[in-house]
Amino acid sequence: MLADSVILITGGTGSFGKKFVPMTLKRYNPKRIIIYSRDEMKQWEMAQGFGHDKRVTFMIGDVRDKERLSRALDGVDYVVHAAATKIVPTAEYNPMECIKTNIVGAMNLVDTCIDSGVKGVVALSTDKASNPINLYGATKLASDKLFIAANSYAGEHATVFSVVRYGNVMGSRGSVIPFFQALAAKGELPITDERMTRFMITLEQGVELVWHAFEDMKGGEIYVKRIPSIGILDIARAVAPEASHKIVGIRPGEKIHEQMIGIEDAPHTYEYDQHFKILPAIHDWSTAENRIGSGRRVASDFTYSSESNTDWMSVDQLRGWIEANAAAIGRI
């Protein structure tokens, strides 16, 4: 599907884009990948890694700017929507800016993709959109709903929209592993709450989930990868086994556990070997055989939450991953 196509990725200079671009170039050899983002320095730095590869182009722009988006989407076949204001405390203290990017930006992208004849759009979501308690999660829930409903809103137009949802990306900038590494030499690590658990996914798995969505989607699905959980204390032990721990309390808007599928979504959720799929509650799409495929409906009281997960990552497993990926941690 993506072979010999033109792909645009919003917010493409972020962690996801930096992994998506080289993996997709190698796997599908698309005609062109357009990096659409608003930070010229990040674009310049990212461009250094692609030399003179004519398949990769860069375009300064903001998802808040509908006219610029319309120009950027000219001739584009597929879109990955990764642009977002996503740091939880930043969103709490700057709510209007978060809303403009995450909700208004999503609305702009839906309209311009339909008008430009884009074939398919996959939007990146977050565990924080499931039963949100912070503004970032609330805006991403609204964004998810916009992309799901866009399949009905598009009318006779052929653009298809779907969503992928995952949790903590291992080793990404601003995440807990590089944060703990930076403090390890002090001999003490700050622990927000010793009960805290998190899902763990690699960027490679995130990219593969987006690929799967493009291949599988009929419109309106939320794809959730099956991934392991780990406790915050085990993360600390994997990073700095000799360090002591200091309980500092959770940040504003932060959850103790991550949830990617809530009980309210259980009636519309199906399980597969490698992922779950939440089907739209609107129309009759959650019972449509072409959307369900080989899926099995989950139990009526099902939730997918990091503390009740059946798959857990051990300290040794995480330490092995850290050692194998040392050069990339905090740089992705």
C-alpha positions in Angstrom: 0.0 0.0 0.0 2.7 2.5 1.0 5.0 1.4 -1.8 5.6 4.1 -4.5 3.3 6.5 -2.6 3.6 10.0 -1.3 3.4 10.1 2.6 3.2 13.2 4.8 3.9 13.0 8.5 2.8 15.9 10.7 5.2 16.6 13.6 7.6 14.5 11.7 10.8 15.7 13.5 9.6 14.0 16.8 10.7 10.6 18.1 8.1 8.7 16.1 9.0 10.5 12.8 12.7 9.9 13.2 12.0 6.2 13.4 9.1 6.0 11.0 11.0 7.7 8.1 14.1 5.4 7.8 12.0 2.2 8.5 9.4 3.1 5.9 12.0 4.1 3.3 13.6 0.7 3.7 10.5 -1.4 3.9 8.3 0.3 1.2 10.5 2.6 -0.9 7.8 5.3 -1.1 8.1 7.9 -3.8 8.4 10.6 -1.2 8.0 11.3 2.5 7.2 14.9 3.5 8.2 16.0 7.0 5.7 18.7 8.0 6.6 20.5 11.3 7.1 24.0 12.6 10.7 23.8 14.1 13.2 24.7 11.4 16.2 23.7 13.5 14.8 20.2 14.2 14.1 19.9 10.5 17.7 20.9 9.6 19.2 18.5 12.2 17.0 15.6 10.9 17.9 16.4 7.3 21.5 15.7 8.1 20.7 12.0 8.5 19.3 11.6 5.1 22.1 13.1 3.0 20.8 13.6 -0.5 18.0 11.2 -0.5 15.5 12.8 -2.8 12.6 10.8 -1.3 12.7 12.9 1.9 11.6 16.5 1.8 10.8 19.0 4.5 8.1 21.6 4.8 7.7 24.2 7.5 4.1 24.4 8.7 1.7 24.1 11.6 -1.4 22.0 11.9 -3.1 25.1 13.2 -2.7 26.7 9.8 -5.3 25.2 7.5 -4.2 27.0 4.4 -0.6 25.8 4.8 -1.8 22.2 5.4 -3.9 22.3 2.2 -0.8 23.3 0.2 1.3 20.6 1.9 -1.2 17.9 1.1 -1.2 18.5 -2.6 -0.5 15.1 -4.3 -0.2 13.3 -0.9 -1.6 9.7 -0.7 -1.2 8.9 3.0 -0.8 10.9 6.2 0.5 10.0 9.6 -0.6 12.5 12.2 2.0 12.7 14.9 1.9 16.5 15.7 0.7 17.2 19.3 1.3 19.2 22.4 1.9 16.3 24.7 3.9 17.1 27.8 1.3 16.8 30.6 2.3 19.7 32.9 2.8 22.0 29.9 -0.7 21.3 28.8 -2.1 21.9 32.3 -0.5 25.3 32.5 -1.1 26.3 28.8 -4.5 24.8 28.1 -5.5 27.0 25.1 -2.3 26.2 23.3 -2.8 22.5 23.8 -6.4 22.8 22.5 -5.4 24.7 19.4 -2.8 22.1 18.4 -4.5 18.8 19.5 -8.2 19.6 18.7 -8.2 22.5 16.2 -5.2 21.0 14.4 -7.1 17.7 14.1 -10.1 19.4 12.7 -7.9 21.2 10.1 -6.3 18.0 9.1 -9.6 16.1 8.7 -11.0 18.8 6.4 -7.8 19.3 4.3 -7.2 15.6 3.9 -10.8 15.1 2.6 -10.5 18.1 0.3 -7.1 17.0 -1.0 -8.2 13.5 -1.8 -5.8 11.8 0.6 -6.4 8.0 0.6 -5.7 7.2 4.2 -4.9 8.9 7.5 -3.5 7.2 10.7 -3.5 9.5 13.8 -1.3 8.7 16.8 -3.1 8.6 20.1 -2.0 7.9 23.7 -3.0 5.9 26.7 -4.0 9.2 28.3 -6.9 9.5 26.0 -8.6 6.5 27.8 -10.6 7.9 30.7 -8.5 11.1 30.7 -7.8 12.9 33.9 -5.5 15.6 32.4 -6.0 18.2 29.6 -3.6 16.5 27.3 -5.6 13.2 27.5 -8.9 15.1 27.1 -7.7 16.8 23.9 -6.4 13.5 22.5 -9.7 11.8 23.3 -11.5 14.6 21.4 -8.9 14.2 18.6 -9.6 10.5 18.4 -13.3 11.1 18.2 -12.8 13.6 15.4 -10.8 11.1 13.3 -13.3 8.3 13.9 -16.3 10.4 13.0 -14.4 11.8 10.0 -15.2 8.5 8.2 -18.9 9.5 8.3 -18.2 13.2 7.8 -16.3 12.5 4.6 -19.6 11.6 2.9 -18.9 10.4 -0.7 -15.2 11.2 -0.4 -12.9 8.2 -0.2 -10.5 9.3 2.6 -10.2 6.7 5.4 -9.3 7.6 8.9 -8.0 5.4 11.8 -6.1 5.8 15.1 -3.3 3.9 16.8 -2.9 4.1 20.6 0.1 3.2 22.7 1.8 4.1 26.0 5.3 5.0 27.1 7.9 4.8 24.3 11.1 3.2 25.7 14.1 5.5 25.8 12.4 8.4 24.0 13.3 12.0 24.8 11.8 13.2 28.1 10.8 9.6 29.1 11.7 8.0 32.4 14.7 5.9 31.3 16.9 8.8 30.1 15.6 10.9 33.1 16.8 8.2 35.5 20.1 7.8 33.7 20.8 11.5 34.0 20.4 11.3 37.8 22.0 7.9 38.4 25.4 9.4 39.3 23.8 11.2 42.2 22.9 7.9 43.8 19.3 8.8 44.4 16.3 8.6 42.0 13.0 10.5 42.5 10.0 8.1 42.5 6.6 9.7 42.0 4.7 6.8 43.5 6.0 3.3 44.3 2.8 1.7 43.0 3.2 3.3 39.6 3.1 1.0 36.5 3.6 1.8 32.8 3.2 0.0 29.5 6.5 -0.3 27.5 6.7 -0.2 23.7 9.6 0.4 21.4 9.4 2.9 18.6 9.9 0.0 16.1 6.7 -1.6 17.4 4.9 1.8 17.2 5.9 2.1 13.5 4.8 -1.4 12.8 1.4 -0.8 14.3 1.0 2.2 12.0 1.9 0.1 9.0 -0.6 -2.5 10.1 -3.3 0.1 10.5 -2.8 1.3 6.9 -3.0 -2.2 5.6 -6.0 -3.3 7.7 -8.2 -0.2 8.3 -11.7 0.2 6.9 -12.2 3.4 8.8 -12.7 4.4 12.5 -10.7 1.7 14.2 -8.4 2.4 17.2 -5.5 -0.1 17.1 -3.9 -0.9 20.5 -0.7 -3.0 20.5 -0.3 -5.8 23.0 2.8 -4.8 25.1 4.3 -5.6 28.5 4.0 -3.6 31.7 6.6 -2.7 34.3 6.6 -1.1 37.7 8.4 2.2 38.3 10.6 0.7 40.9 11.7 -2.0 38.5 12.6 0.7 35.9 14.7 2.4 38.6 16.4 -0.9 39.5 17.2 -1.6 35.9 18.7 1.8 35.3 20.6 2.3 38.5 20.5 -0.8 40.8 22.6 0.8 43.5 20.7 4.0 43.8 18.3 4.8 46.6 14.8 6.1 46.0 13.0 9.2 47.2 9.2 9.4 46.9 8.3 12.9 45.5 4.6 12.5 44.6 2.9 12.5 41.2 2.9 15.5 38.9 -0.3 17.5 38.1 -2.5 15.4 35.9 -0.4 12.2 36.1 -1.9 8.7 36.5 -0.6 6.0 38.8 -1.4 3.4 36.1 -1.8 3.6 32.3 -5.0 2.5 30.7 -5.4 2.0 26.9 -8.8 0.4 26.8 -11.5 1.2 29.3 -14.5 -0.9 30.3 -16.8 1.4 28.4 -15.0 0.4 25.2 -15.3 -3.3 25.9 -18.5 -3.9 24.0 -16.8 -2.6 20.8 -13.3 -4.2 21.3 -11.9 -7.2 19.6 -8.6 -9.1 20.3 -6.1 -10.4 17.9 -2.7 -12.2 18.4 -0.7 -9.0 18.4 -3.1 -6.2 19.1 -6.6 -5.1 20.1 -9.0 -3.2 17.9 -11.7 -0.8 19.3 -14.4 -0.4 16.6 -16.5 2.7 16.3 -19.7 2.9 18.4 -21.4 5.0 15.7 -23.6 3.4 12.9 -23.3 -0.4 13.0 -19.5 -0.4 12.5 -18.7 -2.3 15.7 -20.5 -5.4 14.4 -19.5 -5.1 10.8 -17.8 -8.3 9.7 -15.4 -6.6 7.3 -14.0 -4.6 10.3 -14.0 -7.5 12.8 -12.2 -10.0 10.5 -10.6 -12.7 12.7 -11.1 -10.8 15.9 -12.7 -12.2 19.1 -14.9 -9.9 21.2 -13.4 -9.3 24.6 -15.3 -9.9 27.9 -17.9 -7.3 28.9 -15.8 -6.2 31.9 -12.5 -6.1 30.0 -10.0 -3.3 30.5 -6.4 -3.0 29.2 -4.5 -1.3 32.0 -0.8 -1.5 33.0 -1.4 -2.8 36.5 -3.7 -5.7 35.5 -1.8 -6.6 32.4 -0.9 -10.3 32.1 2.4 -9.6 30.3 5.2 -8.1 32.5 8.8 -7.0 31.7 11.4 -8.1 34.2 14.3 -5.9 35.5 16.8 -8.1 33.6 14.8 -7.8 30.4 14.7 -4.0 30.6 18.4 -3.9 31.6 19.2 -6.0 28.5 17.2 -3.6 26.3 19.0 -0.6 27.8 22.4 -2.1 27.1 21.5 -3.0 23.5 20.1 0.5 22.8 22.4 2.6 24.8 23.4 4.8 21.9 19.8 5.8 21.0 18.3 6.4 24.5 17.4 10.0 25.0 18.1 10.9 21.4 15.0 9.4 19.8 
